[in-house]
Amino acid sequence: MLLTGIVSLSAIASGCGNNAADDANAGANEQPANAATENAVAGAGMKDGKYDPPITITYLRPWGPDVKFKDGENQDNNVHAKWASEKLGIELKNQWISPSTNNAFETKLRLSLATNEPMPDIISYRGDFNLVRELIDSGRFVDAGELFDKYASETWKKAMDEDPSVWYPYMQDGKRIGIPILDYAYNGDPVMWIREDWMKKLGLSAPKTLDDLEKVMDAFANQDPDGNGKKDTYGLAIGFKNWINTWMSDAGWIFGAFGTMSNQWNLSADGKLEYGSVTPGAKQALATLQDWMGKGYLPTEAGLYDETKAAEDFTAGKAGIVVGPHWMPAWPLEDVKKNNKDAQYKAYPVPSGPNGQAGRHGTSNANGVVLINKDMAHPEAFFTYQNYLFDQFANPPIGGEFEYGLAEGYDWVMVDGKPTTDAAHTGGFAPEKYTITFDGARIPGLNMATLAKLADGGEAATPFEKKLKLSTPQTMLDAAKIVLEQKDITMQQLFTGAPTATMQMNNDILAKMEKDTFSQIIYGKAPIDSFDAFVEKWKASGGDQITREVNEWYQSVSGGQ
């Protein structure tokens, strides 16, 4: 998704508190410099921590337009590839190179698969889940879970154990065919951003419940908060062109206030998965949205707005509230000051519903997968490589080789005797993007816990903490703290498998039915009771069968746990 590049400076932690950052850092600093090599392997000789003779790892990964090289460097010849060769005796070689844009990489890889061309040692991918399943179903990749158990370092294993369900999408017949590429936890979990200057001007208090929120939205819509003498503002910026439960300008939390989450599979009280859009709570949420639309609290164009367009109403000074991730001060919220230099905004928790419930959509701890070729001569070499990055780069120890960044002269430089990561001095190069796994290595829980610690005034003691403190504004730190304080209300998408047989046949019809019905209800063109007819039709049109298939999958990967 669009977020990865934006958020590289700020991310997240798994259900922890401020001590989580300290604990994670202690674990990293306890790792000896050669921790990765301790797991090294039979069949390939190592001398002084590197393979001798060198081992070549052939790999494929899409190369996005965000990857920037210095003159004379490229995907195979760059500072990171040179490091891997000199430090570990591992030669990194792209089998072929294709951009990530316009499905060019996917098209070429599917053609290679269809014509039975040799696969590389490693495929590292984030994107089309159907392509991942095609690769897994080809039978050309090994049970990577067994290799992970045997060769992964303790740092990497602990990071993976923060949420074992990240393996589920890549399981087949009980085997873990793909290794999840870990990302920062809670990175897309939303908070409520409110125009603080409007609140102060109108004498309003922060909303804790939906009832409180209605009072704030009513004032924003009807009491001229921008002082221009016109009735041209409203309460909540949302866009549901793509869906209601979205990554920005989100309205999923309204469903969360009634105990469900639309457009995803949630855990029901009986321990089974249920589709959130067809539950009684969804009906209550739609009734609420219909009421708010009728009162002018929502944009009349909401059904035409995507996530970014809806947020533009907030930055343009038309809306007083928008819900989205903690990193929105980095983009796009600061744009509000272009229109009003005195504008202020602040993060608040998402409010609770009539029964005291609150809920928000969750963010996966993973954002891609690594597949290992069955014919790879030395799969342990990949683990030597990735272990080193987890042990030394994910949370660098003081005095370690990655204390200031991955490569001097690229993501950090010395200025007046002091290290800096300022792009004005570095040129904005990001060598972690040259790695096989796109971002080097990430410990899911570390980033958000660090941000929350810094928000409370904690000392930045480790290299990771110092880097975040320099790059993260206080508004973002405060928002991260709220994300962690509300971690117990997170509702994850629990179906992460391949589309079931009935989904493949019926999903397009069911999705259109859902979008049409929800839109008609929100705009008041259909009564709220039309939801009941929609649910019955959804069930009869394949929904009940899909529910059975989804639960069979869930039982197969989790044992129902």
LUMKEPA-564140 format. One record per residue (C-alpha): residue in one letter; chain; x, y, z. Coordinates in Angstrom, 2 decimals, padded with zeros to 5 digits. Layout:
BEGIN
A,A,X,Y,Z $
...
END
This chain:
BEGIN
M,A,000.00,000.00,000.00 $
L,A,000.89,003.61,-000.34 $
L,A,001.98,003.82,003.26 $
T,A,005.30,002.06,003.29 $
G,A,007.50,004.91,002.07 $
I,A,005.62,007.56,004.03 $
V,A,005.93,005.78,007.29 $
S,A,009.50,004.63,007.25 $
L,A,010.35,007.03,010.07 $
S,A,007.48,006.10,012.33 $
A,A,005.90,002.82,013.11 $
I,A,004.65,000.69,015.81 $
A,A,004.70,-001.83,018.59 $
S,A,002.76,-004.85,019.61 $
G,A,000.68,-004.89,022.71 $
C,A,003.23,-003.58,025.11 $
G,A,003.85,-000.49,027.10 $
N,A,006.88,001.68,027.36 $
N,A,008.99,-001.18,028.65 $
A,A,008.57,-003.03,025.38 $
A,A,011.12,-000.85,023.65 $
D,A,013.63,-001.41,026.43 $
D,A,013.01,-005.16,026.42 $
A,A,013.37,-005.41,022.66 $
N,A,016.53,-003.36,022.72 $
A,A,018.04,-005.48,025.45 $
G,A,017.38,-008.56,023.35 $
A,A,019.14,-007.03,020.37 $
N,A,022.11,-005.80,022.35 $
E,A,022.63,-009.21,023.90 $
Q,A,023.27,-010.66,020.44 $
P,A,026.97,-011.08,019.68 $
A,A,028.23,-009.51,016.47 $
N,A,028.45,-012.91,014.85 $
A,A,025.07,-014.17,016.10 $
A,A,023.95,-015.02,012.59 $
T,A,026.95,-017.17,011.91 $
E,A,026.24,-019.28,014.99 $
N,A,023.32,-020.77,013.06 $
A,A,025.42,-021.45,010.00 $
V,A,025.44,-024.63,008.43 $
A,A,026.55,-027.80,007.25 $
G,A,027.45,-027.95,003.65 $
A,A,028.92,-024.49,003.25 $
G,A,032.24,-023.45,004.74 $
M,A,032.59,-020.28,006.82 $
K,A,035.75,-018.55,007.87 $
D,A,035.85,-015.48,010.11 $
G,A,032.08,-015.12,009.87 $
K,A,031.82,-015.27,006.07 $
Y,A,031.42,-017.93,003.43 $
D,A,034.67,-019.03,001.83 $
P,A,034.37,-019.61,-001.04 $
P,A,031.49,-017.12,-001.49 $
I,A,027.92,-018.30,-002.00 $
T,A,025.67,-016.68,-004.61 $
I,A,022.00,-016.09,-003.79 $
T,A,019.88,-015.51,-006.88 $
Y,A,016.64,-013.72,-006.14 $
L,A,013.66,-011.88,-007.55 $
R,A,011.80,-008.95,-006.08 $
P,A,009.91,-006.04,-007.64 $
W,A,011.86,-002.78,-007.77 $
G,A,009.66,000.22,-007.02 $
P,A,010.10,003.80,-008.20 $
D,A,010.94,004.77,-004.60 $
V,A,014.29,002.96,-004.83 $
K,A,016.99,005.52,-005.63 $
F,A,020.60,004.64,-006.58 $
K,A,023.74,006.73,-006.75 $
D,A,025.37,007.20,-010.13 $
G,A,027.17,004.03,-011.13 $
E,A,025.08,001.81,-008.85 $
N,A,022.12,-000.40,-009.68 $
Q,A,020.09,-003.33,-008.40 $
D,A,023.07,-005.73,-008.51 $
N,A,025.92,-003.32,-007.94 $
N,A,025.28,-001.13,-004.91 $
V,A,026.55,-000.40,-001.43 $
H,A,024.43,-003.11,000.19 $
A,A,025.39,-005.83,-002.29 $
K,A,029.03,-004.88,-001.73 $
W,A,028.53,-005.13,002.03 $
A,A,026.94,-008.61,001.76 $
S,A,029.86,-009.80,-000.31 $
E,A,032.60,-008.36,001.88 $
K,A,030.98,-009.05,005.27 $
L,A,029.25,-012.38,004.73 $
G,A,030.72,-013.83,001.58 $
I,A,027.28,-013.74,-000.04 $
E,A,026.90,-012.53,-003.61 $
L,A,023.41,-011.14,-004.26 $
K,A,022.25,-011.50,-007.84 $
N,A,018.89,-010.60,-009.39 $
Q,A,017.77,-013.37,-011.74 $
W,A,016.19,-010.62,-013.80 $
I,A,015.05,-007.09,-013.05 $
S,A,011.55,-005.71,-013.52 $
P,A,009.81,-002.63,-012.10 $
S,A,006.87,-002.89,-009.73 $
T,A,004.74,-000.49,-011.80 $
N,A,001.98,-001.51,-014.23 $
N,A,002.13,-005.15,-013.07 $
A,A,005.33,-005.61,-015.06 $
F,A,006.97,-007.79,-012.41 $
E,A,003.86,-009.93,-011.92 $
T,A,003.40,-010.44,-015.66 $
K,A,007.01,-011.54,-016.18 $
L,A,007.00,-013.86,-013.16 $
R,A,003.72,-015.51,-014.21 $
L,A,005.17,-016.06,-017.68 $
S,A,008.29,-017.63,-016.17 $
L,A,006.11,-019.89,-014.05 $
A,A,003.87,-020.88,-016.97 $
T,A,006.82,-021.74,-019.23 $
N,A,008.53,-023.71,-016.47 $
E,A,011.62,-021.52,-016.46 $
P,A,014.06,-022.03,-013.57 $
M,A,013.09,-020.13,-010.44 $
P,A,015.70,-018.19,-008.43 $
D,A,016.86,-019.27,-004.99 $
I,A,014.63,-016.67,-003.32 $
I,A,011.48,-014.81,-004.34 $
S,A,010.66,-011.85,-002.13 $
Y,A,007.30,-010.27,-002.85 $
R,A,004.58,-007.97,-001.60 $
G,A,001.51,-007.36,-003.69 $
D,A,-000.93,-009.62,-005.53 $
F,A,-001.91,-012.36,-003.10 $
N,A,-003.18,-014.52,-005.94 $
L,A,000.33,-014.56,-007.40 $
V,A,001.70,-015.75,-004.06 $
R,A,-000.79,-018.61,-004.05 $
E,A,000.11,-019.52,-007.64 $
L,A,003.76,-019.75,-006.61 $
I,A,002.96,-021.84,-003.55 $
D,A,000.65,-024.12,-005.53 $
S,A,003.40,-024.69,-008.10 $
G,A,005.14,-026.98,-005.62 $
R,A,008.53,-025.46,-006.46 $
F,A,009.20,-023.99,-003.05 $
V,A,010.35,-025.65,000.14 $
D,A,008.71,-025.89,003.57 $
A,A,010.36,-022.69,004.74 $
G,A,008.98,-023.07,008.25 $
E,A,011.27,-026.01,008.90 $
L,A,014.27,-024.03,007.71 $
F,A,013.19,-021.05,009.81 $
D,A,012.96,-023.20,012.95 $
K,A,016.41,-024.60,012.25 $
Y,A,018.36,-021.55,011.15 $
A,A,016.64,-018.30,012.23 $
S,A,018.30,-016.32,015.02 $
E,A,016.57,-015.80,018.36 $
T,A,016.03,-012.12,017.57 $
W,A,014.17,-013.00,014.38 $
K,A,012.20,-015.78,016.06 $
K,A,011.10,-013.49,018.89 $
A,A,009.99,-010.89,016.36 $
M,A,007.98,-013.52,014.46 $
D,A,006.44,-014.82,017.70 $
E,A,004.84,-011.45,018.41 $
D,A,002.00,-012.60,016.14 $
P,A,002.27,-016.21,014.91 $
S,A,-000.82,-015.71,012.70 $
V,A,001.40,-013.90,010.17 $
W,A,002.26,-017.39,008.90 $
Y,A,-001.37,-018.28,008.09 $
P,A,-001.59,-016.81,004.55 $
Y,A,001.37,-018.89,003.43 $
M,A,000.41,-022.25,004.88 $
Q,A,-000.49,-025.31,002.83 $
D,A,-001.36,-028.71,004.26 $
G,A,-000.01,-027.63,007.62 $
K,A,003.33,-026.51,006.18 $
R,A,004.66,-022.95,006.26 $
I,A,005.71,-022.50,002.65 $
G,A,006.43,-018.76,002.83 $
I,A,008.27,-016.75,005.48 $
P,A,006.36,-013.55,006.31 $
I,A,008.28,-010.30,005.85 $
L,A,007.73,-008.49,009.12 $
D,A,006.60,-004.89,009.35 $
Y,A,005.94,-002.53,012.24 $
A,A,002.84,-003.39,014.23 $
Y,A,-000.15,-001.02,014.53 $
N,A,001.25,001.07,011.68 $
G,A,-002.16,001.69,010.12 $
D,A,-004.33,001.55,013.25 $
P,A,-006.35,004.77,013.38 $
V,A,-006.76,007.61,015.84 $
M,A,-009.15,010.54,015.63 $
W,A,-007.61,013.81,014.43 $
I,A,-009.57,016.93,015.40 $
R,A,-009.10,020.63,014.65 $
E,A,-008.01,021.78,018.08 $
D,A,-008.36,025.47,017.24 $
W,A,-012.02,024.91,016.26 $
M,A,-012.62,023.04,019.52 $
K,A,-011.16,025.89,021.57 $
K,A,-013.02,028.57,019.64 $
L,A,-016.37,026.86,020.19 $
G,A,-015.68,025.82,023.80 $
L,A,-015.93,022.10,023.08 $
S,A,-014.55,019.13,024.99 $
A,A,-012.85,016.10,023.48 $
P,A,-015.44,013.46,022.51 $
K,A,-015.27,010.18,024.39 $
T,A,-018.51,008.65,023.08 $
L,A,-020.51,008.80,019.87 $
D,A,-022.98,011.10,021.66 $
D,A,-020.14,013.46,022.55 $
L,A,-018.91,013.29,018.99 $
E,A,-022.30,014.26,017.61 $
K,A,-022.20,017.47,019.66 $
V,A,-018.77,018.32,018.27 $
M,A,-019.82,017.54,014.69 $
D,A,-022.99,019.59,015.07 $
A,A,-020.97,022.57,016.21 $
F,A,-018.48,022.16,013.36 $
A,A,-021.35,022.01,010.85 $
N,A,-023.52,024.79,012.24 $
Q,A,-021.49,027.24,014.35 $
D,A,-019.09,028.63,011.72 $
P,A,-015.84,027.32,013.25 $
D,A,-013.69,028.95,010.53 $
G,A,-015.33,032.33,011.12 $
N,A,-015.97,033.17,007.48 $
G,A,-019.67,033.80,007.97 $
K,A,-020.65,030.94,005.66 $
K,A,-022.19,027.53,006.30 $
D,A,-019.43,025.69,004.46 $
T,A,-017.90,023.35,007.04 $
Y,A,-018.92,019.95,008.35 $
G,A,-017.92,017.42,010.99 $
L,A,-016.26,014.22,009.78 $
A,A,-014.20,013.70,006.61 $
I,A,-014.84,010.20,005.29 $
G,A,-014.69,008.64,001.84 $
F,A,-016.19,005.27,000.99 $
K,A,-015.60,005.06,-002.74 $
N,A,-013.27,002.13,-002.05 $
W,A,-014.81,001.00,001.22 $
I,A,-015.94,002.19,004.63 $
N,A,-013.21,000.38,006.56 $
T,A,-010.18,002.04,004.93 $
W,A,-006.57,003.02,005.60 $
M,A,-007.29,006.76,005.90 $
S,A,-010.42,008.91,006.20 $
D,A,-011.76,005.78,007.86 $
A,A,-015.27,005.07,009.15 $
G,A,-014.68,001.48,010.28 $
W,A,-014.50,002.60,013.92 $
I,A,-018.19,003.53,013.76 $
F,A,-018.89,-000.16,013.21 $
G,A,-016.41,-000.91,015.98 $
A,A,-018.53,001.13,018.36 $
F,A,-021.26,-001.46,017.77 $
G,A,-019.01,-004.48,018.20 $
T,A,-018.13,-005.37,014.61 $
M,A,-015.91,-004.34,011.70 $
S,A,-017.27,-004.17,008.18 $
N,A,-015.69,-005.82,005.13 $
Q,A,-013.56,-008.22,007.14 $
W,A,-013.85,-011.49,009.03 $
N,A,-014.03,-011.11,012.79 $
L,A,-014.11,-013.53,015.70 $
S,A,-017.64,-014.09,017.02 $
A,A,-018.63,-014.95,020.57 $
D,A,-018.80,-018.65,019.69 $
G,A,-015.17,-018.69,018.52 $
K,A,-015.98,-018.79,014.80 $
L,A,-015.35,-016.23,012.11 $
E,A,-018.21,-014.04,010.92 $
Y,A,-018.34,-011.44,008.18 $
G,A,-018.67,-008.06,009.85 $
S,A,-020.86,-006.44,007.20 $
V,A,-023.81,-008.76,007.86 $
T,A,-024.01,-008.54,011.67 $
P,A,-026.58,-006.65,013.79 $
G,A,-023.84,-004.20,014.76 $
A,A,-023.38,-003.28,011.09 $
K,A,-027.06,-002.32,010.89 $
Q,A,-026.67,-000.02,013.89 $
A,A,-023.56,001.57,012.40 $
L,A,-025.33,002.20,009.08 $
A,A,-028.25,003.78,010.90 $
T,A,-025.77,006.09,012.62 $
L,A,-024.11,007.05,009.35 $
Q,A,-027.51,007.66,007.75 $
D,A,-028.44,009.96,010.62 $
W,A,-025.17,011.88,010.37 $
M,A,-025.46,012.27,006.63 $
G,A,-028.99,013.64,007.02 $
K,A,-027.79,016.18,009.59 $
G,A,-024.97,017.46,007.39 $
Y,A,-022.15,016.05,009.52 $
L,A,-020.63,014.13,006.58 $
P,A,-019.60,015.28,003.09 $
T,A,-022.31,014.79,000.50 $
E,A,-019.54,013.57,-001.84 $
A,A,-018.42,010.80,000.57 $
G,A,-019.47,008.07,-001.84 $
L,A,-017.25,009.58,-004.54 $
Y,A,-014.26,010.29,-002.31 $
D,A,-011.35,007.90,-001.98 $
E,A,-009.17,007.95,001.13 $
T,A,-006.87,010.75,-000.03 $
K,A,-009.58,012.97,-001.50 $
A,A,-011.60,012.82,001.72 $
A,A,-008.54,013.85,003.77 $
E,A,-008.15,016.87,001.50 $
D,A,-011.37,018.28,002.93 $
F,A,-009.69,018.29,006.34 $
T,A,-006.52,019.95,005.08 $
A,A,-008.60,022.45,003.09 $
G,A,-010.38,023.53,006.27 $
K,A,-013.77,022.16,005.27 $
A,A,-013.95,019.33,007.83 $
G,A,-012.98,019.35,011.48 $
I,A,-012.35,015.64,012.03 $
V,A,-010.59,012.88,010.13 $
V,A,-009.68,009.39,011.33 $
G,A,-006.47,007.69,010.25 $
P,A,-003.00,006.49,011.29 $
H,A,-000.66,008.08,013.80 $
W,A,001.72,009.16,011.04 $
M,A,-000.69,011.58,009.35 $
P,A,001.23,014.67,010.60 $
A,A,003.98,013.55,008.20 $
W,A,001.38,013.49,005.43 $
P,A,-001.08,015.05,004.75 $
L,A,-002.23,016.89,007.88 $
E,A,000.42,019.63,007.87 $
D,A,-001.12,020.91,004.64 $
V,A,-003.94,022.39,006.73 $
K,A,-001.50,025.15,007.74 $
K,A,-001.05,026.16,004.13 $
N,A,-004.65,027.36,004.21 $
N,A,-004.57,028.67,007.78 $
K,A,-001.22,029.24,009.45 $
D,A,-002.93,029.25,012.87 $
A,A,-004.65,025.87,012.37 $
Q,A,-004.02,023.29,015.08 $
Y,A,-004.88,019.62,015.18 $
K,A,-004.54,016.92,017.80 $
A,A,-005.02,013.17,018.08 $
Y,A,-007.71,011.62,020.28 $
P,A,-008.86,008.05,020.95 $
V,A,-011.65,006.71,018.78 $
P,A,-014.91,007.07,020.74 $
S,A,-017.05,004.33,022.22 $
G,A,-020.61,003.39,021.36 $
P,A,-023.82,003.09,023.40 $
N,A,-022.65,000.00,025.28 $
G,A,-019.19,001.34,026.01 $
Q,A,-017.63,-000.64,023.15 $
A,A,-014.96,000.77,020.89 $
G,A,-013.22,-000.91,017.98 $
R,A,-010.80,-000.08,015.21 $
H,A,-009.38,-002.09,012.34 $
G,A,-005.96,-003.59,012.89 $
T,A,-002.72,-003.70,010.96 $
S,A,-000.89,-006.89,010.10 $
N,A,002.62,-007.43,011.44 $
A,A,003.68,-008.55,007.97 $
N,A,003.68,-006.95,004.53 $
G,A,005.14,-009.56,002.21 $
V,A,006.60,-013.03,001.89 $
V,A,009.85,-014.87,001.12 $
L,A,009.71,-018.14,-000.82 $
I,A,012.73,-020.47,-000.95 $
N,A,013.37,-022.65,-003.99 $
K,A,013.43,-026.40,-003.34 $
D,A,016.55,-026.56,-005.50 $
M,A,018.50,-023.90,-003.57 $
A,A,021.83,-025.54,-002.74 $
H,A,022.46,-023.61,000.46 $
P,A,019.21,-022.16,001.87 $
E,A,021.04,-021.56,005.15 $
A,A,022.91,-018.70,003.45 $
F,A,019.70,-016.67,003.25 $
F,A,019.28,-017.08,007.00 $
T,A,022.87,-016.04,007.65 $
Y,A,022.08,-012.87,005.70 $
Q,A,018.72,-012.12,007.26 $
N,A,019.79,-013.11,010.79 $
Y,A,022.58,-010.57,010.62 $
L,A,020.15,-007.81,009.68 $
F,A,017.78,-008.75,012.49 $
D,A,020.56,-009.02,015.05 $
Q,A,022.45,-005.89,014.04 $
F,A,020.19,-003.56,012.02 $
A,A,016.59,-003.99,013.24 $
N,A,017.50,-002.53,016.64 $
P,A,021.19,-001.60,016.42 $
P,A,023.37,-001.91,019.50 $
I,A,025.37,001.08,020.68 $
G,A,028.68,001.03,018.89 $
G,A,027.45,-001.46,016.30 $
E,A,028.19,-001.10,012.61 $
F,A,024.63,000.08,011.92 $
E,A,024.41,002.46,014.89 $
Y,A,023.66,005.46,012.67 $
G,A,022.23,003.71,009.62 $
L,A,022.86,001.01,007.07 $
A,A,025.59,002.73,005.06 $
E,A,027.56,005.91,005.66 $
G,A,027.21,008.33,002.80 $
Y,A,023.77,006.99,001.96 $
D,A,021.28,007.07,004.84 $
W,A,023.66,008.90,007.20 $
V,A,026.71,011.15,007.00 $
M,A,029.03,012.93,009.42 $
V,A,028.53,016.71,009.56 $
D,A,030.79,018.74,011.84 $
G,A,031.84,015.57,013.60 $
K,A,028.29,014.41,014.29 $
P,A,026.15,011.82,012.46 $
T,A,023.00,013.03,010.73 $
T,A,020.26,011.36,008.70 $
D,A,018.98,014.67,007.32 $
A,A,018.17,014.17,003.63 $
A,A,019.60,017.61,002.90 $
H,A,023.02,016.13,003.69 $
T,A,022.54,012.48,002.69 $
G,A,020.77,013.04,-000.61 $
G,A,017.84,010.93,000.61 $
F,A,019.28,007.52,-000.22 $
A,A,017.72,004.55,001.58 $
P,A,019.96,001.47,001.26 $
E,A,017.55,-000.67,003.31 $
K,A,015.42,-000.59,000.15 $
Y,A,018.22,-002.47,-001.64 $
T,A,017.83,-005.49,000.66 $
I,A,016.16,-008.73,-000.36 $
T,A,013.26,-008.03,002.03 $
F,A,012.66,-004.38,001.02 $
D,A,013.24,-002.79,004.47 $
G,A,016.17,-004.73,005.86 $
A,A,014.61,-006.14,009.03 $
R,A,011.85,-004.88,011.31 $
I,A,010.82,-005.95,014.80 $
P,A,007.04,-005.37,014.85 $
G,A,006.63,-004.21,018.42 $
L,A,009.67,-001.99,018.66 $
N,A,008.69,001.16,016.79 $
M,A,005.35,002.02,018.37 $
A,A,006.62,001.20,021.84 $
T,A,009.56,003.52,021.24 $
L,A,007.29,006.32,020.04 $
A,A,005.06,005.90,023.09 $
K,A,008.07,005.97,025.39 $
L,A,009.32,009.18,023.78 $
A,A,005.83,010.72,024.02 $
D,A,006.04,010.29,027.80 $
G,A,009.36,012.09,027.89 $
G,A,011.46,008.96,028.15 $
E,A,015.15,009.29,027.40 $
A,A,016.29,008.24,023.95 $
A,A,019.03,005.83,025.00 $
T,A,019.47,003.46,022.07 $
P,A,020.40,004.24,018.46 $
F,A,016.88,003.29,017.35 $
E,A,015.30,005.61,019.92 $
K,A,017.64,008.48,019.11 $
K,A,016.88,008.21,015.40 $
L,A,013.13,008.29,016.00 $
K,A,013.37,011.20,018.42 $
L,A,015.18,013.28,015.82 $
S,A,012.69,012.49,013.06 $
T,A,009.29,012.39,014.79 $
P,A,007.21,015.46,015.76 $
Q,A,005.45,015.55,019.11 $
T,A,002.00,015.33,017.52 $
M,A,002.97,011.97,016.03 $
L,A,004.47,010.75,019.31 $
D,A,001.27,011.61,021.15 $
A,A,-000.82,009.82,018.53 $
A,A,001.37,006.71,018.82 $
K,A,000.81,006.68,022.56 $
I,A,-002.96,006.72,021.98 $
V,A,-002.66,003.85,019.52 $
L,A,-000.98,001.73,022.19 $
E,A,-003.38,002.82,024.91 $
Q,A,-006.24,001.54,022.75 $
K,A,-004.50,-001.61,021.57 $
D,A,-007.14,-003.83,023.19 $
I,A,-009.87,-002.52,020.86 $
T,A,-008.04,-003.64,017.70 $
M,A,-010.06,-005.89,015.41 $
Q,A,-007.83,-007.77,012.97 $
Q,A,-008.89,-009.22,009.64 $
L,A,-008.79,-012.89,010.63 $
F,A,-009.27,-014.48,007.22 $
T,A,-005.93,-014.20,005.46 $
G,A,-006.02,-017.28,003.26 $
A,A,-006.46,-017.67,-000.46 $
P,A,-009.95,-016.91,-001.80 $
T,A,-012.18,-019.90,-001.16 $
A,A,-013.90,-021.74,-004.01 $
T,A,-017.19,-019.91,-003.49 $
M,A,-015.43,-016.57,-003.06 $
Q,A,-013.85,-017.00,-006.46 $
M,A,-017.28,-017.48,-008.03 $
N,A,-019.42,-015.10,-005.99 $
N,A,-017.26,-012.39,-004.41 $
D,A,-017.74,-009.77,-007.11 $
I,A,-021.52,-010.10,-006.92 $
L,A,-021.55,-010.02,-003.12 $
A,A,-019.21,-007.02,-002.95 $
K,A,-021.32,-005.02,-005.38 $
M,A,-024.46,-005.92,-003.46 $
E,A,-022.86,-004.76,-000.23 $
K,A,-021.55,-001.48,-001.60 $
D,A,-024.84,-000.62,-003.29 $
T,A,-026.90,-001.40,-000.19 $
F,A,-024.61,000.46,002.20 $
S,A,-024.48,003.52,-000.05 $
Q,A,-028.28,003.60,-000.46 $
I,A,-028.77,003.39,003.29 $
I,A,-026.15,006.02,004.20 $
Y,A,-027.61,008.50,001.73 $
G,A,-031.14,007.85,003.01 $
K,A,-032.31,006.48,-000.34 $
A,A,-033.22,003.17,001.29 $
P,A,-034.66,002.56,004.77 $
I,A,-032.42,001.02,007.38 $
D,A,-034.57,-002.13,007.40 $
S,A,-033.43,-002.83,003.84 $
F,A,-030.28,-004.09,005.55 $
D,A,-032.19,-007.20,006.68 $
A,A,-033.14,-008.09,003.10 $
F,A,-029.52,-007.55,002.06 $
V,A,-028.29,-009.98,004.72 $
E,A,-030.73,-012.67,003.64 $
K,A,-029.79,-012.24,-000.01 $
W,A,-026.05,-012.22,000.87 $
K,A,-026.40,-015.51,002.73 $
A,A,-028.44,-017.13,-000.02 $
S,A,-026.07,-015.90,-002.76 $
G,A,-023.07,-017.79,-001.43 $
G,A,-022.44,-016.00,001.85 $
D,A,-023.40,-018.97,004.02 $
Q,A,-021.19,-021.30,002.01 $
I,A,-018.30,-018.82,002.13 $
T,A,-018.71,-018.61,005.90 $
R,A,-018.38,-022.39,006.15 $
E,A,-015.30,-022.38,003.91 $
V,A,-013.67,-019.53,005.81 $
N,A,-014.13,-021.35,009.09 $
E,A,-012.76,-024.58,007.65 $
W,A,-009.64,-022.66,006.64 $
Y,A,-009.38,-020.94,010.04 $
Q,A,-009.65,-024.28,011.83 $
S,A,-006.97,-025.76,009.58 $
V,A,-004.37,-023.08,010.29 $
S,A,-005.16,-022.16,013.87 $
G,A,-006.90,-025.13,015.38 $
G,A,-009.62,-022.62,016.24 $
Q,A,-007.33,-020.84,018.68 $
END
